[in-house]
Amino acid sequence: MTNIAILGAGNIGKALAKGFLRTSKQEIQLQLVVRREEHRQSLLQEGYAATLDASAAIAAARVVILAVTPGQIAALNSSIAGQIKDHHFVISAVSSVSIATLRNQLGTQAPIVRVMPNIAAAIGQSMTALAWEDRDATAGPEADRLFQRIGKTMIIKENQMMAATVLCACSTAFFLRAIRAAAQGGTQIGFHPEEALPVAAQVALGAAGLVLEEAAHPETEIDRVTTPQGSTIAGLIEMEYNGFSSALIRGMVTSHEKTRGLS
Ligand SMILES: NC(=O)c1ccc[n+]([C@@H]2O[C@H](COP(=O)([O-])OP(=O)(O)OC[C@H]3O[C@@H](n4cnc5c(N)ncnc54)[C@H](OP(=O)(O)O)[C@@H]3O)[C@@H](O)[C@H]2O)c1
């Protein structure tokens, strides 16, 4: 049984909890640590184990997951400094805060692994990037195995973590916006919104599946959908004329610049 305390039950903390409980209820015991009683009550009503007592949750856990915002992490770490012992294992989902900074703030020699998951962890479909220092060569793979329970993983260097923040986490919003736009297009041409949205999402899932399951290159698959002088190529040309690909690429670069600014 792996005992986990997740400090911070916002968007990502809760998505991780939901994912771990969905995929690994028998193997994982998990507590969410919050700082407001009404938040604790609402989590309890949803069936989560939740507490206001960070110290007790840390003492009971082996894995401590940090899931607060970059602006909140220094205060959190200062409130729990000295409580992370050598048998603990810290995993930080906090963007833009280095392992060295976390180690310094927590005052611990316990292993620290940085992760960049996304909210699809809640349904076991995260894409999580992980980074650790050479000294934590045992804990790193253990974290990797833990996050494989809630999706796919990739191991990166810590200096790639900001890029991973954009590609693994922010991109969830970008693709959701694309699905929303496709659904609105579907409504404009004749489907009710409640029909168009699940259809657009399923088409996106199928397109992603072709890339992942058949190792297909997107352009090869696009060529299979575009008949000469047909409607697909006409739509694609109009979209590219309006900056479809470059809007996505430039949006990702802007997110990366913003992430670097937060560090
Ligand atoms: N959202 C994503 O998709 C995503 C994906 C990957 C990584 N991340 C990273 O994960 C971190 C959290 O993001 P988020 O979107 O989950 O933020 P969020 O929704 O704002 O959640 C942060 C949570 O931390 C809680 N908190 C702050 N200080 C605390 C303390 N001392 N003790 C206990 N709880 C405390 C806040 O509680 P209150 O409600 O009381 O303020 C809030 O519920 C960020 O660094 C972000 O970059 C996010």
The ligand as an ORCA input file, in Angstrom:
! r2SCAN-3c Opt
* xyz 0 1
  N      -4.189     22.985    -13.479
  C      -3.422     22.250    -14.281
  O      -3.833     21.785    -15.337
  C      -1.989     21.944    -13.875
  C      -1.286     20.934    -14.543
  C       0.013     20.647    -14.163
  C       0.604     21.367    -13.146
  N      -0.078     22.356    -12.547
  C       0.597     23.104    -11.490
  O       0.036     22.685    -10.253
  C       0.021     23.784     -9.358
  C      -1.386     23.996     -8.857
  O      -2.213     24.365     -9.942
  P      -3.791     24.306     -9.832
  O      -4.307     24.612    -11.178
  O      -4.220     23.039     -9.165
  O      -4.025     25.546     -8.835
  P      -5.318     25.827     -7.946
  O      -6.521     25.225     -8.578
  O      -5.287     27.277     -7.617
  O      -5.036     24.985     -6.624
  C      -4.114     25.329     -5.649
  C      -4.689     24.806     -4.353
  O      -3.675     24.882     -3.369
  C      -4.317     25.214     -2.167
  N      -3.358     25.697     -1.193
  C      -2.583     26.801     -1.262
  N      -1.798     26.888     -0.167
  C      -2.094     25.818      0.600
  C      -1.625     25.352      1.859
  N      -0.701     26.006      2.546
  N      -2.148     24.207      2.356
  C      -3.076     23.513      1.666
  N      -3.577     23.906      0.459
  C      -3.075     25.048     -0.036
  C      -5.334     26.253     -2.567
  O      -6.285     26.351     -1.545
  P      -7.349     27.564     -1.441
  O      -8.487     27.113     -2.314
  O      -7.675     27.575      0.002
  O      -6.656     28.805     -1.937
  C      -5.882     25.624     -3.846
  O      -6.952     24.751     -3.573
  C       0.573     24.983    -10.121
  O       1.923     25.157     -9.849
  C       0.381     24.603    -11.562
  O       1.332     25.181    -12.409
  C      -1.370     22.658    -12.855
*
